[in-house]
Amino acid sequence: MQAAATRTLFLEGPILSTLFKLATPNAMAFLVQAGVNMTEVWYVGQLGRESLAAMAFIFPGFMLVQMLANGSFGGATTSAMARALGAGDTARASQLVWHALAIVGVAGVFFAAVFHLFGSGVLTILGATGAIHDEALRYGTMAFSGAALMWAAALTNGCIRGTGNLRFPAMLMIVNALIQVPLSGGLILGWFGMPKLGLVGAAVSNLVLACVTTLVSLWKLAGPSTPVRLNWADCRLQWPLFRDILRVGALAAFSPIFTILTISVVNALIVGFGTATVAGYGIGARLEFLLVPMVFGFGMAMNAMVGMNIGNRNLVRAERIAFVGGLSSAIVTGVVGTSLAIFPGAWMNLFTSDAQVAAEGAKYLHFSGPVFAFQGMALALYFASQGAGTVLWPVIANFARFFVAGGAAALCVHVFNTSVEWVFASIAAGMLANGAITAGAIHFGAWKRFHRF
């Protein structure tokens, strides 16, 4: 009964109020999780500089695995489930759960094998030596050995969201966050009589919570309150169902890769402007990762709603959901970004007391803050496009961001020898291109050409 009411709401209900109702708990959950991540960094900071440095070497790869699991393939799973249920095909939706679990197994083995084979060498290439290298290797070995658990938590949550139930995964995340704060402190620093595992304790804590999340999510999927049925009779693996997830998830995987590449390339380009500039940009760029949880709430709701309407062959309503959600995300991120462009100290002073670092970060926010609206809209429409089953144009737009920001910044530094303000302007231009291309492609019929209803 509840599943039928949710389907009716997604297919016929008011768009804006439904989006906000669905987005709010998810945005809160991801903001809470972001706070937990910052707390975990504080715990590691108590171990000393070497542990912080070791964590810094592993963090980009660890984040990439999580972004691929939660955003790319988790979103693709949500999309496939929502489209199946929108079409009224509950049998297909039930079978998709088993296909998602099969992808979990493959991904877990792949990432564990890659780190075991190449982790030490990559750390050496990146500059990790001595005790820092050894500690980073121990941390990475534990974290990547449990990659299957991270993927299982992400994709089972994606299945639940695909049924239209966005509240349960959000509540589960919040409860896990409340558990993770003392658990991480105990395992990292030896509180409450727990073994003091140091940096490895952070990885153990994450994997324990991922295991709990997976078990609770599977229990939810097997219960009577969901429109799918998790039973062995549906465990018949078929290529068309794998393709339904992979054709969205594999292409969507390029988007977070381009995002990380953009920040990494800019970091490399601005080294010549001095340590204060690098540090200031690093703090300013961190704002983008704080805005992601805010947009993720809208994005997951848009993914499920768009997916059900595409499955129901209602393309016009699906596009309307995309633009209502995209504009809402643009307003939220634009207000935050513009406010910090005007008052950069409100952000910079949270992370540094160094006046020069704060001044350099303020330069970045002056240029990029106002166009965070375009970045927020692009990210929201990326998730909506997952729901539509086609992410080609959002990925092209994110590549355009990388090309514009990185390419123009390289010209500024190596050809025209400009000030750093021109580099920051290039980054802003890349964000603007990302949002404009994504929105323009959908407006001019990218989804219509793909589906041809």
ABEGO torsion letter per residue (X at the ends): XAAAAAAAAAAABBAAAAAAAAAAAAAAAAAAAAAAAAAAAAAAAAAEAAAAAAAAAAAAAAAAAAAAAAAAAAAAAAAAAAAAAAAGBAAAAAAAAAAAAAAAAAAAAAAAAAAAAAAAAAAAAAGBBEAAAAAAAAAAAAAAAAAAAAAAAAAAAAAAAAAGBAAAAAAAAAAAAAAAAAAAAAAAAGBGGBBBAEAAAAAAAAAAAAAAAAAAAAAAAABAABABBBBAAABBBBAAAAAAAAAAAAAAAAAAAAAAAAAAAAAAAAAAAEAAAAAAAAAAAAAAAAAAAAAAAAAAAAAAAAAAAAAAGBAAAAAAAAAAAAAAAAAAAAAAAAAAAABAAAAAAAABABAAAAAAAAAAAAAAAAAAAAAAAAAAAAAAAAAAGBAAAAAAAAAAAAAAAAAAAAAAAAAAGBBAAAAAAAAAAAAAAAAAAAAAAAAAGAAAAAAGX
